Amino acid sequence: MSEYPKNARSTVNRYRGRAAYDFQAIHTIVDESPVLHVSFNPSPDDPFPTILPMIGCTGSFADPFAPASGPLDVYLHGYVSSRLMRLPSSENASTSEEGLPICIAATLLDGLVLALTPNHHSMNYRSAVLHGYAALVTEPDERLWAMGVITNRLIPKRWENTRVPPNKVEMQSTSILRVSIVSASAKVRNGGPGEDRKDEKDEAVRGKVWTGVVPVWTALGAPVPAEGNVVPIPDHVKELVEASNSENEKKANAAAKPQK
């Protein structure tokens, strides 16, 4: 199996040609997103869902070298007393035997798409929505492994270039959720604007309105040393800035080009 199963919850209905269900596409979007938005039902008595910005990434403790093209879990990092971290073991939560039902959303913006009319303006983007069951990681080795994976996914090689392992107090204050994904889908838009046929034939309109794509990407600035820092900027930080900026710009510009 190389993709998530399609069901009523996960199937993309609008612009189905932009949809993807394969592991590789979905996991890559999750891992490239610096912030994941996690939604859940805080209580059976509360009619409103809660959504939180969190950090996390995909991974497999059973097979740490498993590729993004295969089945993976999502690991989320949070403070031990936060509501989401306490819910999986709470008697008041809508938790099943599989865990706490949650939804994870990841979005990357690649461009602003400008058309002849505001109604046809759009954005180039990569997005993913995942549904799964969250369970608190209690096994010490898996917790430590997940903390390292999440850290290095955000800043490659950072874990091994810091004071590790975390001390007892740090470990006690940190919780990790493992989310077993049951369904997921991605949606990606690339290319220029789609115009109204009448507008395309209207020389007066075409002669006064600029159309095209403004590429958008996240850029990392020059590292600013902390006040008490005594160490030169390490290579892994320099590499992060250079590689991230170059790759993000390349993807945004590629998305702006006409798609065949």
N, C-alpha and C positions, 0 to 999 in steps of 0.2 A: 504494500500500500504506500502510495506516494503523496496522497492528499487527504484532507479532512472530508468526512461524509457530508453530503448536501442534505439539508432538511429545511423545514419551514422557517426555522429560526435563523439559519445562516445563508440561505440562498439569496443572492443579489437579484432583485427584480428590475430595477431601472438601469439602463445601459449595461446589459448583461455581458456585452463584449469586453467590458473593463474588469470583469470579475476574475478572480483566481482563487483556487482552493488548495493549491499544492503547498506542501510543507515549506519548501525553499522560499517561496515568495512571502508567505505570511511570517515565518520566523525571522527573515531578514529585516522586514519592516519593524517588527517588535524590537529587535536588537539594535537597530539604528536610531530608534526613538529615545531621546534622553529622558522623556517623561511619558509614563503610561497612565492613562486614566482608568481607574478601577471603580466599578459601580456594584452595589450590593444592597440588599434589604436589611437595614439595621435592626428591625424588630417586626414581628408579625402585627404589632399594634400600630406601627407607623406606616401610613399609606405612601410616604414619599421615599423614593430610593435615594441613596447617598452615593456621591461620586468623589473620589479622592485622587489627586495627582501623586504618583509614586514612582520609585525607581525599581527596575527589575530587568530580567532578561530570560532567554530560553536556556535550557540545559538539561543534562541527564546525569544524575549522581551515579546511577548504575553503569553508565557508559560515558565517562567524561569527554571522550573524543568523538562522540556521535555527531554526524554532520547535520547541518540545518535542513537537509533534504529528507530527513527521517523523523520519526515521532520524537517529540521533546516535551518536557514540562516547562512551565513558566515559574520562575522564582521571584518573589517580591520581598523587599526589605522594608522594615518599619520599626518603630519604637515599641517596646514590649507592652506598654500600657495603652497604646492607641486602640480605638474601638474595633477596627478591622482585625487586629491581631488577637483580640480577646474573644471575638465572635465564634470562631470555629469550635471552641470548647464551652460556649455559653449555652445554658439550658433554654434561654429565651430566644435564641437565634433559630432561623429556619434552616438548620443544618441537617443534612441527611447522612446516611452511612458513608456516602462518598465524600462528604465534606460540605463546606459552605458554597452555595451557588453564587458565582460572581461573573461579571463581564469585564473584559479588558479591551480598551481602545487605544490604538496607536496611529498617529498621523504625521506625515512629513510633507511639507509644502515645497513644491519645486518651481512654481511660477504663477504670475498673474496673467490671465489670458484676456486681452482687450479686443473686443469685436466692434462691428459697426453700430450696434445698438446695445444699450445696457443689459437688455434681456438675454443676450447671447454671450455676455462676459462670463468667464469661468476661472478656474484655477487648475494648474497641474499639480497633482498630489499622488501620494502613495498612502493608503490607509488599510488598517486591518482591525477586525473585531473578532474577539475570541470569547467563547463561553466554556466555563469549566468549574471544577470543584476545588476549593482551597482547603488545605489542611496544614496545620502548624507543624513545622519541622522540629522534632524533639531530639533526634539523634545527633550528638555533638559533632561527629565527623562530617555529617551532611550539612549541618548549619555552618560550620567553618568553611567547608568547600563552597557553599553557595555565596557566602560573604565575599570570598575571593573572586569568584566568577563574576558577580555583579560589579565589583570594584574594577576589575580588569576589562569588563565589557564597556564601561564608561570611559575609563582611562587605561589603555593597554599598558601592562607591565607595572602598574602602580602598586599593586598588592605587595609584590616582592621588593619594592623599593621604599617601604615604610617600616615602621616598628610593628612587627607581627610576631606571633599571633596576638590578637586582642587580649587584654587582661580579663580577669574574672568579672569585674564590674562592667566592662564593655560588653562582654558576652551576655551577661544577665539583663542588660538594658536593650538588647537587640533581639528582634524576632524575625523569623523567616517563614513565609508561606510558600508551599509548593502547590501549584495549580495544575491539576490534571485536565488537559483540554479535551473536550468532547466534540466541539464543532467550531469552525472558524472560516472566515472568508476575507479576502483582500479585494480592494478596488483601486485601480490605478488609472489616472488620466494623463496622457501625454499629447504633445502637438499644439497646433495653433487653434484659432477660433473656428467654430462652426457657424456659418452665416445664413441668414434668411435668403432664400433664392431671389426674392424681389430686390433686396438690398444689393446683392451681388451684381445685378444687372443695372442698378441705378448709378449712373456715372456721377451724378451730382452728389450723392451720398458718399460714394467711394472717393470722390475728389476732395472731401473736406474732413474725413475722419481717419486718423491713424489707427491701424490695427496690427496686432502682433502679440508677442509674449515678453514679459519682463521676468527674467529668471530670478528665482529666489533661493537662497541657500543660507544655512547657518555658518557664520564665520567666527572662528576663535581669535581673540586678540593676543597681543604680546603678553607673555606671563609677567605678572607683577609680584615681586618677592614680598613675603610677609615681613612685618616690622622686625621680628626677631630672627629672621632667616639668616643662616651663615653659610649656606651651600649654594654653589653656582647652579644655574638652571640645568637640570639633568637632561640627558639625551632623550629619555622616554617622553618628557614633557615637550621638548622641541619637536620630536617626531609626531606627537599627537597633533599639535597645532598645524604643522606643515601638511601632514597626510590628510587630516580631516578637512581642512580648507580646500585643498586641491581636489579631493574626491567629491565633496559636496558641490563645488562649482561645476565640476565635470558632469555630474548627474543632472543638475538643473539646466545646464545648457543643452545637454542631449535631449532632455524632455521637451525643450522649446522647439526643437527642429520638427519639420513636417514628418509625420509617421507614415511609412509605406504600408 
